[in-house]
Amino acid sequence: MTRTSSLMRRFWRQDDGTSTVEFVIAVPLVLTLLFSAVDFGAVMLRQVFLDRSVDIAVRQVRLGSVGPHAHAQFRQMICDGTILISDCTNRIAVEMRPIDTTTWAGLDAPAQCVNRAEDIEPVLRAWVEAVKPGGYLILYLPMEELFKQHCEATGQTYNKHHHQNWQSAEDFLAQLPSWFSEQMECVEASGVIGVYSFYVVLKKRLGPM
């Protein structure tokens, strides 16, 4: 018993390894702070370059260098000017919405960042395939802004996930891809029908142009 007590007292008085204990406690904290600072710096650098790239791309739009429906070109311009975003063109979502330039009031709702050029072509192809040569396709479509105003006025629930934002029949026809126009010819287009809609009548061409 005396020998055991003596060994225990000697063990408690030993100060060997105290530096190692301090190292084990301190190093993880220091490394955590270091890597957090590096990660935060990378995020901030990516955000700064992204903001700058968006400003430059929007300036090109305002100067008329980018067409109103050149979604892919605009997105590529943003990606060309930024860094640290892998697979940039497929990972970023871009939404451009007009504001009132008389009051410069902000947007009335948060940006939804929906790619409005996406998802329409598979539907267009299905429509073209369903129509025989010489046949007609009649589309009855909403004008998004008028539809939104109608929902606000009547208390109806507005679907914020609408991908398209056509303002008129002419706007819809202008956004159609070239391959669709090569196969379908517009024979009639309306103005506002009812409260917020319009229609277009398309005829499938009999053969190649």
C-alpha positions as semicolon CSV with decimal commas, in nm:
position;residue;x (nm);y (nm);z (nm)
1;M;0,000;0,000;0,000
2;T;0,284;0,236;0,084
3;R;0,456;0,161;-0,247
4;T;0,135;0,225;-0,438
5;S;0,079;0,558;-0,260
6;S;0,435;0,659;-0,336
7;L;0,393;0,581;-0,705
8;M;0,070;0,776;-0,720
9;R;0,230;1,081;-0,557
10;R;0,521;1,064;-0,802
11;F;0,276;1,036;-1,094
12;W;0,083;1,345;-0,988
13;R;0,404;1,548;-0,941
14;Q;0,533;1,463;-1,290
15;D;0,522;1,755;-1,537
16;D;0,648;1,563;-1,841
17;G;0,421;1,609;-2,143
18;T;0,256;1,929;-2,028
19;S;0,367;2,103;-2,348
20;T;0,209;1,825;-2,552
21;V;-0,121;1,871;-2,373
22;E;-0,119;2,243;-2,447
23;F;-0,035;2,169;-2,810
24;V;-0,321;1,920;-2,845
25;I;-0,568;2,170;-2,700
26;A;-0,447;2,478;-2,889
27;V;-0,371;2,343;-3,238
28;P;-0,727;2,237;-3,332
29;L;-0,854;2,580;-3,233
30;V;-0,585;2,758;-3,433
31;L;-0,641;2,537;-3,738
32;T;-1,017;2,593;-3,715
33;L;-0,968;2,969;-3,715
34;L;-0,716;2,946;-3,999
35;F;-0,930;2,733;-4,231
36;S;-1,241;2,935;-4,146
37;A;-1,060;3,253;-4,246
38;V;-0,945;3,095;-4,574
39;D;-1,295;2,968;-4,652
40;F;-1,457;3,300;-4,565
41;G;-1,202;3,482;-4,780
42;A;-1,276;3,254;-5,076
43;V;-1,651;3,312;-5,039
44;M;-1,605;3,688;-5,021
45;L;-1,371;3,687;-5,321
46;R;-1,623;3,486;-5,524
47;Q;-1,904;3,723;-5,426
48;V;-1,703;4,034;-5,515
49;F;-1,612;3,897;-5,859
50;L;-1,970;3,782;-5,917
51;D;-2,112;4,125;-5,827
52;R;-1,860;4,295;-6,055
53;S;-1,934;4,054;-6,341
54;V;-2,309;4,108;-6,309
55;D;-2,258;4,487;-6,314
56;I;-2,052;4,462;-6,634
57;A;-2,300;4,227;-6,802
58;V;-2,598;4,448;-6,711
59;R;-2,412;4,749;-6,851
60;Q;-2,377;4,564;-7,183
61;V;-2,752;4,500;-7,180
62;R;-2,824;4,868;-7,120
63;L;-2,590;4,961;-7,406
64;G;-2,779;4,726;-7,638
65;S;-2,493;4,480;-7,687
66;V;-2,709;4,192;-7,564
67;G;-3,047;4,117;-7,718
68;P;-3,363;4,101;-7,502
69;H;-3,389;3,723;-7,538
70;A;-3,020;3,626;-7,536
71;H;-3,045;3,448;-7,202
72;A;-2,759;3,206;-7,267
73;Q;-2,528;3,484;-7,389
74;F;-2,603;3,699;-7,085
75;R;-2,541;3,410;-6,845
76;Q;-2,215;3,325;-7,023
77;M;-2,099;3,687;-6,995
78;I;-2,148;3,671;-6,618
79;C;-1,959;3,342;-6,591
80;D;-1,671;3,473;-6,805
81;G;-1,612;3,755;-6,558
82;T;-1,623;3,560;-6,233
83;I;-1,408;3,298;-6,062
84;L;-1,437;3,013;-5,812
85;I;-1,774;2,889;-5,945
86;S;-1,742;2,544;-6,096
87;D;-1,983;2,465;-6,384
88;C;-2,094;2,826;-6,365
89;T;-2,339;2,834;-6,657
90;N;-2,540;2,546;-6,514
91;R;-2,524;2,650;-6,149
92;I;-2,624;3,015;-6,160
93;A;-2,980;3,136;-6,214
94;V;-3,039;3,478;-6,367
95;E;-3,363;3,674;-6,359
96;M;-3,401;4,024;-6,502
97;R;-3,709;4,225;-6,406
98;P;-3,794;4,585;-6,499
99;I;-3,843;4,856;-6,240
100;D;-4,026;5,186;-6,255
101;T;-3,767;5,438;-6,374
102;T;-3,986;5,732;-6,273
103;T;-3,979;5,647;-5,903
104;W;-3,689;5,397;-5,898
105;A;-3,887;5,193;-5,648
106;G;-3,749;4,848;-5,573
107;L;-3,907;4,521;-5,671
108;D;-4,241;4,447;-5,510
109;A;-4,140;4,087;-5,441
110;P;-3,813;3,897;-5,398
111;A;-3,651;3,772;-5,716
112;Q;-3,752;3,414;-5,790
113;C;-3,444;3,348;-6,006
114;V;-3,631;3,129;-6,252
115;N;-3,469;3,063;-6,588
116;R;-3,758;3,162;-6,810
117;A;-3,583;3,035;-7,122
118;E;-3,579;2,685;-6,979
119;D;-3,833;2,404;-7,017
120;I;-4,025;2,560;-7,306
121;E;-3,847;2,386;-7,595
122;P;-3,948;2,028;-7,500
123;V;-4,310;2,147;-7,491
124;L;-4,274;2,324;-7,825
125;R;-4,129;2,009;-7,982
126;A;-4,417;1,802;-7,849
127;W;-4,665;2,049;-7,999
128;V;-4,491;2,042;-8,338
129;E;-4,486;1,663;-8,344
130;A;-4,856;1,645;-8,255
131;V;-4,964;1,864;-8,548
132;K;-4,981;1,723;-8,900
133;P;-4,844;1,928;-9,194
134;G;-5,106;2,184;-9,285
135;G;-5,268;2,151;-8,943
136;Y;-5,328;2,430;-8,695
137;L;-5,212;2,488;-8,340
138;I;-5,412;2,738;-8,134
139;L;-5,250;2,861;-7,814
140;Y;-5,438;3,057;-7,548
141;L;-5,181;3,207;-7,312
142;P;-5,171;3,448;-7,017
143;M;-4,997;3,783;-6,996
144;E;-4,809;3,734;-6,673
145;E;-4,816;4,088;-6,536
146;L;-5,188;4,130;-6,608
147;F;-5,254;3,790;-6,453
148;K;-5,061;3,892;-6,143
149;Q;-5,257;4,217;-6,115
150;H;-5,581;4,024;-6,158
151;C;-5,487;3,788;-5,874
152;E;-5,403;4,081;-5,646
153;A;-5,731;4,256;-5,728
154;T;-5,948;3,947;-5,679
155;G;-5,758;3,786;-5,393
156;Q;-5,672;3,475;-5,593
157;T;-5,347;3,291;-5,520
158;Y;-5,074;3,388;-5,765
159;N;-4,850;3,107;-5,881
160;K;-4,494;3,238;-5,835
161;H;-4,347;2,942;-6,020
162;H;-4,463;3,044;-6,366
163;H;-4,157;3,014;-6,588
164;Q;-4,266;3,242;-6,870
165;N;-4,347;3,611;-6,866
166;W;-4,507;3,699;-7,200
167;Q;-4,648;4,049;-7,225
168;S;-4,824;4,010;-7,561
169;A;-4,864;3,779;-7,859
170;E;-4,578;3,962;-8,031
171;D;-4,356;3,906;-7,727
172;F;-4,438;3,533;-7,732
173;L;-4,360;3,503;-8,105
174;A;-4,033;3,694;-8,064
175;Q;-3,913;3,446;-7,800
176;L;-3,979;3,136;-8,010
177;P;-3,664;2,950;-8,119
178;S;-3,572;2,963;-8,487
179;W;-3,634;2,590;-8,546
180;F;-3,996;2,634;-8,430
181;S;-4,054;2,927;-8,667
182;E;-3,913;2,719;-8,953
183;Q;-4,184;2,457;-8,899
184;M;-4,479;2,665;-8,773
185;E;-4,616;2,982;-8,932
186;C;-4,820;3,236;-8,738
187;V;-5,143;3,310;-8,925
188;E;-5,323;3,507;-8,655
189;A;-5,237;3,678;-8,327
190;S;-5,469;3,862;-8,092
191;G;-5,443;4,146;-7,848
192;V;-5,576;4,117;-7,494
193;I;-5,860;3,866;-7,469
194;G;-6,072;3,871;-7,157
195;V;-5,881;4,004;-6,859
196;Y;-5,523;3,887;-6,904
197;S;-5,491;3,648;-7,201
198;F;-5,406;3,640;-7,572
199;Y;-5,407;3,375;-7,840
200;V;-5,200;3,284;-8,145
201;V;-5,292;3,057;-8,434
202;L;-5,001;2,865;-8,585
203;K;-5,004;2,655;-8,899
204;K;-4,756;2,375;-8,961
205;R;-4,574;2,423;-9,287
206;L;-4,616;2,161;-9,557
207;G;-4,243;2,121;-9,619
208;P;-3,897;2,274;-9,563
209;M;-3,871;2,646;-9,623
